[in-house]
Amino acid sequence: GAGYVGPRLEPVDTPITLDWAMKLVWHFQHRPNIPLPARYLCRLLDEACGILDAREETDGAVQKLSLARQRDGSSPPARIYQGEPQLNVVGDTHGQLADVLWIFYKIGVPSPTNRYLINGDICDRGTHATEIWALLLAFMCVWPEAVSVQRGNHEDRLLNMDFNCGGFYDEVISKYGRVN
């Protein structure tokens, strides 16, 4: 959109990098009400679909999460969590972007040594589920093994469309419009 001043992914084939993901965190910290342009969100969704398809092909429906060091044995960059490998289990964020940003601040962003298992219910109730999805997918695109998401009951089309259950559908329509 015209008001977007966050990190750019231009030209279209620009890779999604750690630097871009960290700039996205900064953008959502300081401008949470300026959504990511639709073309960038679609790019994240496309890349994440490829990662999830490859994961499904390799691991099947059940995924084993290990806490090994990075594949090349190195440590992540200095601004990323440096402690012992850990798995952070997070759930029921329900569109509360400030909560997710606080978690990233307290225990670090997703990385190969600071993995996140998201136990669903990202959507509905709060007004920033699309931003939470964008952050999770950005880090998944940087390090596919760093983020795993289990679908909760609020990641269901019927629940998303029910205003009484939170209205993720309405959030998406209000930010990105409707395609006929």
C-alpha positions as CSV (number, residue, x, y, z in Angstrom):
1,G,0.0,0.0,0.0
2,A,0.9,3.7,-0.3
3,G,1.6,4.1,3.4
4,Y,4.0,1.1,3.6
5,V,7.5,2.1,4.6
6,G,8.7,-1.3,5.8
7,P,11.3,-3.6,4.3
8,R,11.1,-4.2,0.6
9,L,11.3,-7.4,-1.5
10,E,12.1,-5.8,-4.8
11,P,12.9,-7.0,-7.4
12,V,10.5,-9.9,-7.3
13,D,13.2,-12.6,-7.0
14,T,15.0,-10.9,-4.1
15,P,15.7,-13.6,-1.5
16,I,14.0,-13.5,1.9
17,T,17.0,-13.1,4.2
18,L,17.5,-12.8,8.0
19,D,18.1,-9.1,7.5
20,W,14.7,-8.7,5.8
21,A,13.0,-10.8,8.5
22,M,14.6,-8.7,11.3
23,K,13.5,-5.5,9.5
24,L,10.0,-6.9,9.4
25,V,10.1,-7.4,13.1
26,W,11.2,-3.8,13.5
27,H,8.5,-2.6,11.2
28,F,5.7,-4.4,13.1
29,Q,7.1,-3.1,16.4
30,H,6.9,0.5,15.3
31,R,4.1,0.4,12.7
32,P,1.8,-2.5,13.6
33,N,-1.1,-0.9,11.8
34,I,0.6,-0.7,8.4
35,P,0.1,-4.1,6.9
36,L,2.6,-5.9,4.7
37,P,1.8,-5.3,1.0
38,A,-0.2,-8.2,-0.5
39,R,2.6,-9.1,-3.0
40,Y,5.0,-9.6,-0.1
41,L,2.5,-11.7,1.9
42,C,1.8,-13.8,-1.2
43,R,5.6,-14.2,-1.7
44,L,5.9,-15.5,1.9
45,L,3.0,-17.8,1.4
46,D,4.4,-19.2,-1.8
47,E,7.8,-19.9,-0.3
48,A,6.3,-21.4,2.8
49,C,4.1,-23.7,0.7
50,G,7.2,-25.0,-1.0
51,I,8.9,-25.6,2.3
52,L,5.9,-27.3,3.8
53,D,5.5,-29.5,0.6
54,A,9.1,-30.5,0.8
55,R,8.7,-31.3,4.6
56,E,5.6,-33.4,3.8
57,E,7.5,-35.3,1.1
58,T,10.5,-35.9,3.3
59,D,8.8,-36.5,6.7
60,G,5.2,-37.3,6.0
61,A,2.4,-36.2,8.3
62,V,4.5,-36.6,11.4
63,Q,7.5,-34.4,11.8
64,K,10.4,-35.1,14.2
65,L,11.8,-31.9,15.8
66,S,15.4,-32.1,16.9
67,L,17.5,-29.6,18.8
68,A,20.7,-30.1,16.8
69,R,23.1,-27.3,16.0
70,Q,22.9,-25.7,12.5
71,R,23.5,-28.1,9.7
72,D,27.0,-26.8,9.0
73,G,27.9,-26.9,12.7
74,S,28.3,-23.1,12.9
75,S,26.5,-20.8,15.3
76,P,23.9,-18.3,14.2
77,P,24.7,-14.6,13.8
78,A,25.5,-12.6,16.9
79,R,22.0,-11.0,17.1
80,I,20.3,-14.4,17.2
81,Y,19.9,-16.6,20.3
82,Q,23.3,-18.0,21.3
83,G,22.5,-20.4,24.2
84,E,21.9,-24.1,24.2
85,P,19.5,-25.3,21.5
86,Q,16.0,-25.0,22.7
87,L,12.4,-25.6,21.6
88,N,9.9,-22.9,22.5
89,V,6.3,-24.0,22.5
90,V,3.9,-21.1,21.9
91,G,0.1,-21.2,21.4
92,D,-3.0,-19.2,21.4
93,T,-1.6,-15.9,20.3
94,H,-5.0,-15.1,18.7
95,G,-3.8,-12.1,16.7
96,Q,-2.0,-10.5,19.6
97,L,1.1,-9.2,17.8
98,A,2.5,-7.4,20.9
99,D,2.6,-10.7,22.7
100,V,4.5,-12.4,19.9
101,L,7.0,-9.5,19.7
102,W,7.5,-9.6,23.5
103,I,8.2,-13.4,23.2
104,F,10.8,-12.7,20.4
105,Y,12.3,-10.0,22.7
106,K,12.5,-12.2,25.7
107,I,13.7,-15.5,24.2
108,G,14.8,-14.5,20.7
109,V,13.5,-14.9,17.2
110,P,13.3,-18.3,15.5
111,S,16.6,-19.8,14.4
112,P,18.1,-23.2,14.1
113,T,19.1,-23.2,17.7
114,N,16.0,-21.4,19.0
115,R,13.2,-23.3,17.4
116,Y,9.5,-22.5,17.7
117,L,6.6,-25.0,17.8
118,I,3.5,-23.0,17.3
119,N,0.5,-24.9,18.8
120,G,-2.1,-23.1,16.7
121,D,-4.8,-20.6,17.4
122,I,-2.8,-17.8,15.7
123,C,-5.9,-16.4,14.2
124,D,-9.1,-14.7,15.5
125,R,-9.9,-12.4,18.3
126,G,-6.9,-10.0,17.9
127,T,-6.4,-7.7,14.9
128,H,-2.9,-8.7,13.9
129,A,-2.9,-12.4,12.9
130,T,-1.8,-11.6,9.4
131,E,1.3,-9.9,10.9
132,I,2.0,-12.8,13.1
133,W,1.7,-15.2,10.1
134,A,4.1,-12.9,8.1
135,L,6.7,-13.0,10.9
136,L,6.5,-16.8,11.3
137,L,6.6,-17.4,7.6
138,A,9.5,-15.0,7.1
139,F,11.6,-16.9,9.7
140,M,10.5,-20.2,8.2
141,C,11.7,-19.0,4.8
142,V,15.1,-18.1,6.3
143,W,15.5,-21.3,8.3
144,P,12.8,-23.9,7.4
145,E,13.6,-26.0,10.5
146,A,13.2,-23.0,12.9
147,V,9.4,-22.8,12.8
148,S,6.8,-25.6,12.9
149,V,3.1,-24.7,13.1
150,Q,0.3,-27.1,14.2
151,R,-3.2,-26.1,13.1
152,G,-5.5,-25.1,15.9
153,N,-9.2,-24.9,15.8
154,H,-9.0,-21.2,14.8
155,E,-7.1,-22.1,11.7
156,D,-10.3,-23.4,10.2
157,R,-12.2,-21.7,7.4
158,L,-15.6,-21.9,9.1
159,L,-14.3,-20.5,12.4
160,N,-12.3,-17.8,10.6
161,M,-15.5,-16.6,8.8
162,D,-17.6,-16.6,12.0
163,F,-17.5,-13.1,13.4
164,N,-18.5,-14.4,16.9
165,C,-15.3,-16.5,16.9
166,G,-12.9,-13.7,16.1
167,G,-13.1,-12.9,12.4
168,F,-9.7,-13.6,10.8
169,Y,-11.5,-13.6,7.5
170,D,-12.7,-10.0,8.2
171,E,-9.2,-9.0,9.2
172,V,-7.8,-10.2,5.9
173,I,-10.6,-8.6,3.9
174,S,-10.2,-5.3,5.8
175,K,-6.4,-5.2,5.1
176,Y,-6.2,-6.7,1.6
177,G,-9.7,-6.4,0.1
178,R,-11.7,-9.0,-1.8
179,V,-10.9,-10.6,-5.2
180,N,-14.0,-11.3,-7.2
